[in-house]
Amino acid sequence: MFQLLRLNNSHIPRMTKTKIVATIGPASDSPEMIKKLILSGVNVFRFNLKHNNQQWHNNRIDRVEKVSQQINRPIAIMLDLQGPEIRIGDFEENEIKVKKGEKVIFALQRNKGEKTIVLDNLKLLQSLALNTKILIDDGYFQFKVIEKKKDKVITKVIKGGIVGSRKGLNLPGLTVDLPTLLQSDLRYLDMASRQKVDFIALSFARTSADIKLLRREMEKRKLNADIIAKIENQQALDNFDEILKFSDGIMIARGDLGVEIDLYKIPHLQKDMINKTRIAGKPIITATQMLHSMINKSLPTRAEVSDVANAVYDNTDAVMLSGETALGNYPLESVQIMKEIITFTEEKRGSSIIKSDCDCLLNALVLGAYNLFKASQMLKKNPKMFLILTETGRTAKSLSKFRPEKPIIAITDRKETRDKLLLPYGIMSFYLKYPKGKIHSLKTVFSFLMRRKVLKKGDFVIVVRGKSWGEPGKTNTISVEQILD
């Protein structure tokens, strides 16, 4: 039986280096549950814009921000756009039952007397050739096109069951020319700008052109969020390096990815993408079905526990819960158990150094900080953590990719930087207003962290900073400091 964490609200919670992203939904959107999830270890709330309406999401973002302020715990907000993802329409009774061997129509609208699944894109319908395989809801339901007409196709059910409204649809091996952003996505970007969200996730990113288009639309709205590209099909895998280059982070969306490609390839691809993204110094999220059985059960399967642990062993920055927290019966238990798995695995795994292909000054500085930490351990100073004074968060993220054994404390005078640092591995970020252009007073920073019980008298820390505050790109100093008072 899992021994769930008991949190003391007067102290900083025991932090896992691997972060937790939780999807908010009807099971988790009350103020009481939001508070419990944050205190149990959630770092980022994901809003799946494929479900509910803009008012619902807007109200829940406000609610999360209010709870975060009340308990004085920062929380990051991620909006997950639909992008070029294909979803079926709504059913009158919210679901239909399809039986193996029966005929089902795919059309622009429901026709009386016909069992119809609605697709609202004529170009998509016309691209469905004879014998095309159509998969719905991560492949749980399968259809084969047996007849084509002008505005609809007739399919035969290969794998049936009860199909719910708004489920995702996949066409393995078929490339369809769909727009990168829907009109609804643009409206959500307007909302994201007003709400100053931290991350925008783009579903079914295909090439760097998709990322560039999204960034242009964000710049029009003066939206400074980080872009997380979701890898969900073969086209994204083929163009992974360029997508990584132009995005700010990656999500391995294994649900759709496991429909679009052979399932047995997923573990290898996961390790490969995590390694590449880590070397690039950008955060990566491992997502989908991590504790899927906990939607209905109070404990996960042994395979699910291994899946979460293996993602930690792979050095992912974050793991994500989807239906478990959005609509499941055990949202709080899912977060608590995930945190227990992460905590135990991190203790057993130890550090994992990589060789970076970057020979830039910043890379040399953070590697120097890591080596200084090792030297200090040999001298029995045993630094408790790394302390980074940062304007943009770039130095903290660069150190994060080395996956140091000790936590990284990032102090910034930008709230948006603090919140964006809630996703990368091993970083605990704090907002501290500091006069720009002044020589750093470490005593002020140390006092700030002692009040929050992060440091205590006698602790040693490795400090990475620039000569003065508020000058991005001017990090140039590494030192070992002791907290004296």
C-alpha positions in Angstrom: 0.0 0.0 0.0 1.2 3.5 -0.8 2.1 5.7 2.1 0.7 9.0 1.0 2.5 12.3 1.9 1.2 14.4 4.8 1.9 18.0 4.1 2.6 20.6 6.8 1.2 23.9 5.5 3.7 26.0 7.5 6.6 24.7 5.6 7.8 24.4 2.0 6.6 20.9 0.8 9.0 18.2 0.1 9.7 18.9 -3.5 10.2 16.4 -6.2 12.7 17.3 -9.0 10.4 15.8 -11.6 7.4 18.1 -11.9 3.7 17.1 -12.0 1.3 18.5 -14.6 -2.4 17.9 -13.9 -5.4 18.4 -16.2 -8.2 20.4 -14.6 -11.8 19.3 -15.2 -15.1 18.6 -13.5 -13.4 16.3 -11.0 -10.9 18.9 -9.9 -12.2 22.4 -10.5 -13.6 23.2 -7.0 -11.5 25.6 -4.9 -11.1 22.9 -2.2 -9.8 20.3 -4.6 -7.5 22.8 -6.4 -5.9 23.7 -3.1 -5.4 20.0 -2.2 -3.8 19.3 -5.5 -1.4 22.2 -5.3 -0.4 21.2 -1.7 0.0 17.6 -2.8 2.5 18.5 -5.5 0.9 19.8 -8.7 3.2 22.4 -10.4 1.2 23.1 -13.6 -2.5 23.0 -14.3 -3.3 22.0 -17.9 -6.5 23.3 -19.4 -7.7 21.1 -22.3 -9.4 23.5 -24.6 -11.0 20.7 -26.6 -13.5 20.4 -23.8 -15.9 22.9 -22.2 -16.3 26.5 -23.4 -14.2 29.7 -23.1 -16.2 31.0 -20.1 -15.6 27.7 -18.2 -11.9 27.9 -18.8 -11.7 31.6 -18.0 -13.5 31.1 -14.7 -11.3 28.2 -13.7 -8.1 30.0 -14.5 -9.3 32.8 -12.2 -10.2 30.3 -9.6 -6.7 28.6 -9.7 -5.0 32.0 -9.5 -7.1 33.0 -6.5 -6.4 29.7 -4.6 -2.6 30.0 -5.5 -2.5 33.5 -3.9 -4.5 32.4 -0.9 -2.1 29.6 0.0 1.0 31.5 -1.3 2.1 28.7 -3.6 2.8 29.7 -7.3 1.1 27.5 -9.9 1.7 27.7 -13.7 -1.1 27.6 -16.3 -0.9 25.7 -19.6 -3.5 26.1 -22.3 -3.7 23.1 -24.7 -4.9 24.2 -28.1 -6.7 21.9 -30.5 -4.5 22.8 -33.4 -4.7 20.5 -36.4 -6.2 17.7 -34.4 -9.3 15.9 -35.7 -12.3 15.5 -33.4 -15.7 14.0 -34.0 -18.8 16.1 -33.3 -21.4 15.8 -30.5 -24.1 13.1 -30.3 -27.7 13.9 -29.3 -27.4 11.5 -26.3 -23.7 12.3 -25.8 -22.7 8.8 -27.1 -23.7 6.1 -29.6 -23.2 2.4 -29.6 -21.6 0.8 -32.6 -21.5 -2.9 -33.2 -18.8 -4.9 -35.1 -19.9 -5.4 -38.7 -22.6 -2.7 -38.9 -22.5 0.3 -41.2 -21.8 3.8 -39.8 -21.9 7.0 -41.8 -19.3 9.8 -41.5 -20.8 13.1 -42.7 -21.0 16.8 -42.2 -24.3 16.5 -40.3 -26.6 13.9 -38.8 -29.1 12.4 -41.1 -32.4 11.1 -39.8 -32.6 7.3 -39.8 -28.8 6.8 -40.2 -26.2 6.1 -37.5 -23.9 9.1 -38.2 -20.6 10.4 -36.8 -20.2 14.0 -37.6 -17.0 15.5 -39.1 -17.2 19.2 -39.7 -14.5 19.4 -42.4 -15.5 18.7 -46.1 -11.9 18.5 -47.2 -11.3 15.8 -44.6 -14.3 13.8 -45.7 -13.2 14.0 -49.3 -9.7 12.7 -48.4 -11.1 9.4 -47.0 -10.5 6.9 -49.8 -11.8 3.4 -50.0 -10.3 1.0 -47.4 -9.1 4.0 -45.3 -8.9 3.0 -41.7 -10.5 5.4 -39.2 -9.6 5.2 -35.5 -11.4 7.0 -32.7 -10.5 7.5 -29.0 -6.9 6.3 -29.1 -7.9 3.4 -31.4 -10.5 1.8 -29.1 -13.0 2.1 -32.0 -12.1 1.3 -35.6 -13.8 1.7 -38.9 -13.0 0.9 -42.5 -14.3 3.0 -45.5 -16.4 0.8 -47.8 -18.2 3.4 -49.9 -17.7 7.1 -50.9 -20.3 9.6 -51.7 -20.1 13.4 -52.4 -20.6 14.6 -48.9 -20.2 11.5 -46.8 -18.5 8.1 -46.5 -20.0 4.8 -45.4 -17.9 2.6 -43.1 -17.9 -0.8 -41.6 -17.3 -1.2 -37.9 -14.1 -3.2 -37.3 -14.0 -2.7 -33.5 -17.1 -1.4 -31.7 -18.3 -0.2 -28.4 -19.8 3.0 -27.0 -18.4 6.1 -28.7 -18.5 9.4 -26.8 -18.9 12.9 -28.1 -15.8 15.0 -29.1 -13.4 12.1 -29.1 -10.2 12.3 -31.1 -10.0 10.8 -34.6 -6.8 9.4 -36.2 -6.1 8.4 -39.8 -2.8 6.4 -39.7 -0.6 6.9 -42.8 -2.9 9.6 -44.2 -1.7 13.2 -44.3 -4.6 15.7 -44.4 -4.0 19.4 -45.1 -5.6 21.0 -42.0 -5.0 24.5 -40.6 -2.5 24.9 -37.9 -4.9 27.0 -35.8 -8.6 26.9 -35.7 -10.7 30.1 -35.2 -11.5 28.8 -31.7 -7.7 28.5 -31.0 -7.3 32.2 -32.0 -10.1 33.2 -29.6 -8.4 31.2 -26.8 -5.1 33.0 -27.6 -7.0 36.3 -27.0 -8.0 34.9 -23.6 -4.5 33.6 -22.9 -3.2 37.1 -23.5 -5.6 38.6 -21.0 -4.9 35.9 -18.4 -1.1 36.0 -19.0 -0.8 32.2 -19.0 2.6 30.6 -18.8 2.5 27.8 -21.5 0.6 27.2 -24.8 0.6 23.6 -25.9 0.0 23.0 -29.6 -1.6 19.7 -30.5 -0.4 17.7 -33.5 2.5 20.0 -34.3 3.8 18.8 -37.7 6.7 21.0 -38.7 8.5 24.1 -37.4 6.2 26.2 -39.6 3.3 25.3 -37.2 5.4 26.6 -34.3 6.4 29.8 -36.1 2.8 30.5 -37.1 1.6 30.1 -33.5 4.4 32.4 -32.2 3.4 35.1 -34.7 -0.2 34.9 -33.5 1.1 35.1 -29.9 3.3 38.1 -30.7 0.3 39.9 -32.2 -1.4 39.6 -28.9 1.7 40.4 -26.8 1.4 36.9 -25.3 4.8 35.9 -23.8 4.0 32.3 -22.9 6.3 29.4 -23.8 5.3 27.1 -26.6 5.1 23.4 -25.9 4.9 21.3 -29.1 2.9 18.1 -28.7 4.4 15.1 -30.6 1.6 13.0 -31.8 2.2 11.5 -35.2 4.9 10.3 -37.6 5.2 13.7 -39.4 6.2 15.2 -36.0 8.7 12.5 -35.4 10.2 13.0 -38.9 10.6 16.7 -38.1 11.4 16.5 -34.4 14.7 18.2 -34.5 13.3 21.3 -36.3 10.2 21.4 -34.0 12.5 21.2 -31.0 14.6 24.0 -32.3 11.8 26.5 -32.6 9.6 25.5 -29.7 10.2 26.2 -26.0 9.5 22.6 -24.8 8.0 19.3 -25.8 5.2 17.0 -24.8 5.3 13.4 -25.7 1.5 12.9 -26.2 1.6 9.1 -26.2 -2.2 8.6 -26.7 -2.4 9.7 -30.3 1.2 8.9 -31.0 0.4 5.2 -30.1 -2.4 5.2 -32.6 -0.4 6.8 -35.4 2.6 4.5 -35.1 3.3 1.0 -33.8 2.8 0.8 -30.0 6.1 -1.1 -29.4 8.1 1.8 -30.7 6.9 4.3 -28.0 9.3 3.4 -25.2 12.4 3.9 -27.4 11.0 7.1 -28.9 10.3 8.4 -25.5 13.8 7.9 -24.3 15.2 9.4 -27.5 13.0 12.5 -27.4 13.7 13.1 -23.7 17.5 12.9 -24.3 17.4 15.3 -27.2 15.2 17.8 -25.5 17.3 17.6 -22.3 20.5 18.3 -24.2 18.8 21.3 -25.8 18.1 22.6 -22.3 14.3 22.7 -22.8 11.6 21.0 -20.6 9.8 17.8 -21.8 6.6 16.4 -20.5 5.8 12.7 -20.6 2.0 12.4 -20.9 -1.1 10.1 -21.4 -2.4 7.1 -19.5 0.3 7.3 -16.8 -2.2 6.2 -14.1 -5.1 5.6 -16.4 -6.8 3.0 -14.3 -7.1 5.5 -11.4 -9.9 7.2 -13.3 -12.1 4.5 -11.8 -9.9 2.7 -9.2 -8.2 4.0 -6.0 -4.9 2.3 -6.8 -2.9 2.1 -10.1 -1.8 -1.1 -11.8 1.8 -2.3 -11.3 2.5 -1.5 -15.0 1.4 2.1 -14.5 3.7 2.5 -11.5 6.5 1.2 -13.6 5.6 3.6 -16.4 5.8 6.6 -14.2 9.1 5.4 -12.6 10.6 4.7 -16.0 9.8 8.2 -17.2 11.7 9.5 -14.1 14.6 7.1 -14.9 14.5 8.5 -18.5 15.1 12.0 -16.9 11.8 13.6 -18.1 11.2 17.1 -16.7 7.6 16.4 -15.9 4.9 13.7 -15.9 1.3 14.5 -16.7 -2.1 13.3 -15.5 -5.1 13.7 -18.0 -8.4 12.0 -17.3 -7.2 10.9 -13.9 -7.5 14.4 -12.5 -9.9 15.9 -15.1 -12.9 13.5 -14.7 -11.7 10.6 -12.6 -13.0 9.4 -9.2 -9.6 9.8 -7.5 -8.0 13.0 -8.6 -6.2 13.7 -5.3 -5.0 10.2 -4.8 -3.7 10.1 -8.4 -1.4 13.1 -7.6 -0.4 11.8 -4.2 0.6 8.4 -5.6 2.4 9.9 -8.6 4.4 12.0 -6.2 5.3 9.0 -4.0 6.5 7.1 -7.1 8.6 10.1 -8.2 10.1 10.7 -4.8 11.2 7.0 -4.3 12.5 6.7 -7.8 14.6 9.9 -7.6 16.2 8.8 -4.4 17.2 5.5 -6.1 18.3 6.9 -9.4 21.0 9.3 -8.4 22.4 11.9 -10.8 22.7 11.6 -14.5 25.3 13.8 -16.3 25.1 14.5 -20.0 27.6 15.8 -22.5 26.2 19.0 -24.0 27.0 19.9 -27.6 27.0 23.6 -26.6 30.3 25.3 -26.0 28.8 28.6 -25.0 29.9 30.6 -21.9 26.6 29.9 -20.1 27.1 26.1 -20.5 30.6 26.4 -19.2 29.3 28.4 -16.2 26.7 25.9 -15.2 29.0 23.0 -15.7 31.5 24.8 -13.6 28.9 25.2 -10.9 28.2 21.5 -10.9 31.9 20.7 -10.7 32.3 23.2 -7.8 29.5 21.4 -6.0 31.3 18.1 -6.4 34.6 19.7 -5.1 32.7 21.2 -2.1 31.4 17.8 -1.2 34.9 16.4 -1.1 35.9 19.3 1.2 32.9 18.3 3.5 31.1 21.6 2.9 28.2 19.6 1.3 26.2 22.4 -0.3 22.5 22.1 0.3 21.4 23.5 -3.1 22.2 25.6 -6.1 21.1 29.2 -5.8 20.6 31.1 -9.1 19.7 34.8 -9.4 18.0 35.1 -12.8 16.1 37.5 -14.9 14.9 35.2 -17.7 15.3 31.8 -16.2 17.8 30.7 -18.8 20.7 30.0 -16.4 18.4 27.9 -14.2 17.2 25.8 -17.2 20.7 25.3 -18.4 21.7 23.9 -15.0 18.5 21.8 -14.9 19.6 19.8 -18.0 22.5 18.4 -16.0 20.0 16.9 -13.5 22.0 17.8 -10.4 21.5 15.8 -7.2 20.5 18.9 -5.2 17.6 21.3 -5.9 18.0 24.4 -7.9 16.6 27.5 -6.2 15.9 30.3 -8.7 15.3 33.9 -7.5 13.8 36.3 -10.0 12.1 39.7 -9.9 9.7 38.6 -12.7 6.6 36.6 -11.8 6.3 35.3 -15.3 9.8 33.8 -15.1 9.1 32.3 -11.7 6.0 30.6 -13.1 7.7 29.3 -16.2 10.4 27.7 -14.0 7.7 25.6 -12.4 7.9 23.1 -15.3 11.7 22.3 -15.8 13.3 19.6 -13.7 14.6 20.3 -10.2 13.9 24.0 -10.0 12.1 25.7 -7.1 11.4 29.3 -8.1 10.7 32.4 -6.0 9.7 36.0 -6.8 11.7 38.6 -5.0 11.6 42.3 -6.0 15.1 43.6 -6.3 16.5 47.0 -7.4 17.8 46.7 -11.0 21.4 47.6 -11.7 22.5 47.1 -8.1 25.3 44.9 -6.8 23.7 41.7 -5.4 23.2 41.6 -1.6 23.2 37.9 -0.9 22.3 38.6 2.7 18.9 39.9 1.5 18.4 36.7 -0.6 19.5 34.4 2.2 17.2 36.1 4.7 14.3 35.8 2.2 15.0 32.0 1.9 15.5 31.5 5.7 12.1 33.1 6.4 10.6 30.5 4.0 12.5 27.7 5.7 14.4 26.8 2.5 17.8 27.6 4.2 19.0 27.7 7.7 22.1 29.0 9.5 25.2 27.1 8.7 24.0 25.8 5.3 26.4 26.0 2.3 25.0 26.9 -1.2 26.5 27.2 -4.7 25.6 30.6 -6.0 25.4 31.5 -9.7 24.8 35.1 -10.5 25.7 38.1 -12.5 27.5 41.2 -11.3 24.3 43.2 -11.0 20.6 42.5 -10.9 18.3 42.7 -13.9 20.7 42.3 -16.8 19.8 39.2 -18.8 22.8 37.3 -20.2 25.3 38.8 -17.8 25.7 35.7 -15.5 29.4 35.5 -14.8 30.1 34.5 -11.1 30.1 31.2 -9.3 30.8 30.9 -5.6 30.4 28.7 -2.5 28.6 30.7 0.3 27.7 29.8 3.8 24.6 31.1 5.6 26.0 32.9 8.7 22.9 34.7 10.1 
